[in-house]
Amino acid sequence: MFAFNFYNPTKLIFGKGKISSLSINIPKDSKVLVTYGGGSIKSNGVYDEVKAALADFNVVEFGGIEPNPEYTTLVKAIEIVKEEGVDFILAVGGGSVIDGSKFIAAGACIDGDPWGIMNGTAKINNAIKLGTILTLPATGSETNCGSVISRREFNAKFPFMNPHVFPKFSILDPEKSLSLTSHLVGNGVVDAFVHVLEQYVTYDVNAPLQDSFSEGILRTLLEQGPKTFNDLKDYDSRANVMLCATMALNGLIGSGVPQDWTTHYIGHVITALFGLDHARSLAIILPAVMQYQGDNRKDKMQKLLKNVFQVELEDENNLTAMAIDLTKQFFESVGVPTSFSAYNFGQKEVDKILDNISTFGDVKWGEKGDVDLEGVKKILDIAIAANG
């Protein structure tokens, strides 16, 4: 096991009716900016509950944060924070709203162009305090310090991480996610599953506790994901998936172990170029990364099959192929396709993906930093060949 530091200050508030606790978790006399997305919180009752809970606070609002939050939208919110003297941000929504709100929180506290956060020219020394109400379980952004921001004029989708943007608290009421469509539910299940695999299916460093945590999350998603996908009003299965998505990316299972993230880096480019849902880009690329790295990950492939998919192994020569097949079957079971052809993507689109990545400079991805541009090309070749 590697040496590590683990830090997560976010207070997790889980269960029915917890939005009412807002007033005791936001500092008194705060001026609160409530951020949200396309307005679904106004049709499912969440907005009214939030307003009631914030009745004693000075509140301003900023709606319209897009899926894959857009820089040009977020800078408008930064101006509101500065002009209104906002000192607390409450993000109400899914990972995009929360990611965007983290950028707003940091961007309001730096001088100059906030894009400096994304290109490394600005240092984050402080951020507006932030809390969240999660309505879409998927990204885990509610209990971590990471954020992914898009800038469409550059065809860019980049991440940043900083401890100043850890939410002070996050409220997870599974009831508030029961109005989601099956499309969004499937996306969330796949997103969480891939988050775990990026930290688990690498190479073994004798970290059995972290491996067991990861395997428990994966097994729960395998069991509960199809249940919540097929019965959108099943509170219990949704609650389990919601907690899995949070635990998949709060830093715990990745502490002391090698992490990959190649699938995410390529997936971000696909989303930036073509607008494909984040989880759906991951479902295409992950199997190709698994195949490309298969010879380097036999120990973990074996653990994945035995401890997660619970397969009795008789032939260890086909570990990678079997793991890929079962993973793809699971993704398809929650309505998420696993091939480029499902979106009518062909070689032309793949070439655009590679061209975009080639502008990044020196590509060194993967848990060993050995996935270079040629490796990315091979991964994309595998993915396009899987179209049949």
N, C-alpha and C positions, 0 to 999 in steps of 0.2 A: 504494500500500500504506500502511496506517495504521502509525503507530509502535506498538510493543508491547514488553512484557516477557514472556519465556517462562521458566517455572521448573517443573521436574518432577524431584524428588529420588528417585522410587521406583525401586528396583532391580528389573529385570524378569528373572525366572529361568524360562526356557522349555524344555520338552522332557520326554521320558519319564524317570521315576525321580527327579525333582527334589525330591519331598517329603523325601527323605532328607537334603537340605541344610538342613533347618530348624534343626538344632542349631548350625550355624555362622553363622546369620543372626539368631538371637535372642540378645540379651545374656545371658551366663552369670549364674546366680543369679536370673533373672527369675521372678516368679510369673505364670503365663500363664493367662489366661481364653480358652478355646477356645469360640467361638460358632459355631452352625450352625442350620439350619432344621428341616425336618420329620423329619429322621432318615435321609434317603436315603444319607448318607455312611456309615451303619452297615451298609447292605446291599450297597454297591458296593465295599467294601474300603478306602475313603479314610480312614475313622475309625481303623481298625487301623494303617494306615501312619503317620498323624499321631501316634497314641499311642506307637508304637515310636520315632519320631523324637524325641519329647519325653520319653523315658524318664528322662532326667537332670534334668528340670525339675519344679518344683512346679506342678501343673496343676489348675485347676478348670474346670467346664464350664457353658455356658448354651445350651440348645437351644430350639427352638420359635419362632425368629424367622420371621415370616410373609412371604409375598410381599407387597410394599408394606408394609414393616415398620411395626408399630403402636407408637405412642408408649407406651401403657400397658404393653406387653410390655418395651420397652427400658428403662423406668425401673426395672424389677425387676433388670435386669442392672447398671444403674448402682449400685444398692444393694449388689450382690454385689462389684463392683469396690472400693467404699469399705470394706466390711466385711472383705474378705479381703486387702486391701492389694495388689491386682493392679497390676502395673506394665508388663504387655505383653498386648495382645489379639491373638489369632490368629483371623481370620474365615475359616471354611471353607464355601464355598458360592458362590452366584451374587450378582448385584448387590444383591438385597435384604438378604442377610446382611451384605454388605460395607457397604452404606449404613447399616444399623442399627448396625453395629459402630463406624462413624465417629461416629454420634450418641452411642453409649455412651462412646467415648473422650473426646469433648469434654464431654459432660454430667457425667462424673465429676470434672471439674476446674473446675466453676463452682459458685458459691453460689446457693441458691434453686432455683426451678422450672426444670428443663432445657428446658421449652417456650420459654423466653426465647430459646433459640438460634434457634427457628423464627420468632418474631414480632419479633425484633430488639431485645429488651429486655436480652439478656445478651450480653456480649462474650467471645469465646473468646480467651484469652491463652495457653492451653496445652492439651494433650490427652495421654492415655495413648498410648504408642507402639503402633503397629498394623502387623500384617503380614497377608497374605491368601493363601489357596489357592483359586484359581478353579476351579469345577466346572461353571459354566454361562456360556459366552461370550455376551454381549449388551450389557451396559450400559457397559462401560469403566470402571466404578467402581474397578477394581483398580489403576489408575494415574492417578487424578485426586483432587482434593480436594473433590469434590461429593458430596452425599447428598440423597436425597428421603425424607421421613418422612410417614406418614399418622397422622391422629388422627380416628378414626371418629365419635366423639361430636360433632365439628364438621363432619363430611363434608369434611375438609381433607386435602390432600396437597401439601406445600410443600417446596421445595428450600433447602439452605444450602450455602455454599462457604466453606472456610477452609483456609489452607495448613498449619495444625497437624495436619490429619487426612489429609494425604498418607500412604499406606502406606509404611513403610520398605522393604518388599520385597513382591513378589507372585510367587507360583509358579504357572505355567501349564503343566500337563501335559495335553495334549489327550486322552490315554488316560482321564483321570478324568472326561471328559465323554461318553464313548461309551455310557454307560447311559441317556442322556437320551432322552425320547420325541420323536417327530417334531413334536408340538405345541410343545414347548419349543425344539427346534432351529429351527423356523420362526420362532418369536417372536424368537429371538436374531438371526437373519439380518436380519429386518425392523428391529429396534431399531437395529442397527449402521448399516444403510443410511440410516435416517431421521436418525440422528445426523450423518452426513456431509452429507446434503442440507440440514440446518438451517444448516450452516456454509458451504455451497458454492453452492446455488441462491439467491443473494440479488442483489447487483449487483456489477459488475466494478470492482475497484480496482487493476487491473494488478498482481496478485500471482500470476504464473504458476507459481512453485514450489509455493505452497500449493494452487493449483488442480490441479496435476499430482499432488501427494500424494493429494488427495481423489479425483480421477478413478481413480487406481490402486487405491485401496481399493474404490471402487464397482465397477470392472470385475472385481476379484477376487471380490467378493461375488456379482455376477451369474453368474460362472462356477462358483464353488465352493459357493455356497449351495444350489442345487438338487442338487448332487452329495451333499452331506452330509445333506440332507433325505431323499433317496431311498435312500441307503445309510448307515444310522446307525452302522455299524462301520468306515467308511472313515476311517482315521487321518489320512491326508494332507489330505483336504478339510476335515476338522474342525480340523486344526492351522491351516490357512490362514484359516478363518473365525474361529477364536479370536484369531489375531493381528490380523485386520481389526477385530474388535470392540474390541480394546484400543487400537489406533492411531486409531480413529474418535473417541475422546473423551479423549485424554491431553493435549489442549491445543495440540498442534503445528499441526494443519491449520486451527485457528481463529485462530491468531496473525496479527494484522495485517489481518484481513478482517472484513467485517460479518457478523453472525450473527442468525438469526431467532428460533427457539424458540417461535413461536406455536403450532405443532402440539403441542409438548410441554405447554405451559401448558393448552391445552384438553384434551389427553389426560389430564393428571393429574386434572382435574375429573371426567371420565368414569369413570376408575378409582375415584376416591373415592366417587362417588355409586352406582355400579352394580357395582363389583368386576371390571370387564372387564380382562383382561390388558393391561398397559401397551402392549406392541407392537401389540396389536389395536386399541386406541384410536388409536394413531398412524396405522395403515394406513387408517383411516376418514377422519381429519382431514387428513392430508397432501395428498391429491389436491384437496381443497376449498381449502386454503391456496394450492396451486400455481395453481388457477384464479383465485382472488381476486387474486393478485399477478401474474398472467401478464403484463400489459402493462408492469409495472415490471421484469421479469426476462428480457426477450427474449434478451439477450446470453448469460446463463447457461443459459437453456433450450437455446439453440443449441449451446453447449459440451457440455451434458449429452447431447444427442442425438448429436452427432458424435463426442465423445471417450469417452463411456461406453457408450451403446447402439450406437454405431458405425453410425449411420444416415446414408446419403447424402441430403442435404437438397435437394429440388427446389422445394419450395414453403414459403417462410418465413412464410406467413400462418397456418399451423396448428401452430406450434412448441409452444405450451402444451398443446393437445389431444393431440398426439402424445406428448409427454413424460409426460403424465398416464396415457395409455393404456398405455404401455410399463412405467411404474412399477407400475401396478395389476396388469398381467399378471405381473410378477416376484413381487409379493407373493403373488398367488394360486398361483404355481408352488411356493411353499414352504408352502402350506396356510393362508395368512392372509387371511381375507376383507377386502374393502375397502368394505363398505357397512353402514350401520346396520341394514338389513333382515335381514342375516345373524344378528343377535341379537334380532330382533323389536323393535327400537327404532323408535319413530315420533315424531310431533310432541310428544307428551306428554313423552317423555324429553329431547328437544332443549330444550323449554321449561325443564325442570329444570336442565339444564346452563347455560343462559343466566342463569337466576335465581341460580344459585350464583355464577357469575362476576361478576354485578352487585354482589355483596356485597364484592368486592375493593377497591372504591373506584375511583380513576382508572386505568383500563386504558390502557396505552401500550405495546403489544407490537409485534413486528416489528423488522426491522433498522434502520428509521428511526423507530421509536417512534410510528408513525402508525396502528396497528391499535387503534382504540378499541372501546368496547362495541358501537357500531353495526357496526363492521367484523367483530367476532366474530359478531354476529347474521347478517351476510351470509355468512360462512364456514359457519356451521351450516345456513343455508338452502340453500347449495350442496350440502352433504353430505346433507341429507335429500332434496333433489331428485334426487340421484344414486341413490336407492333405486329409482327408476323407478315 
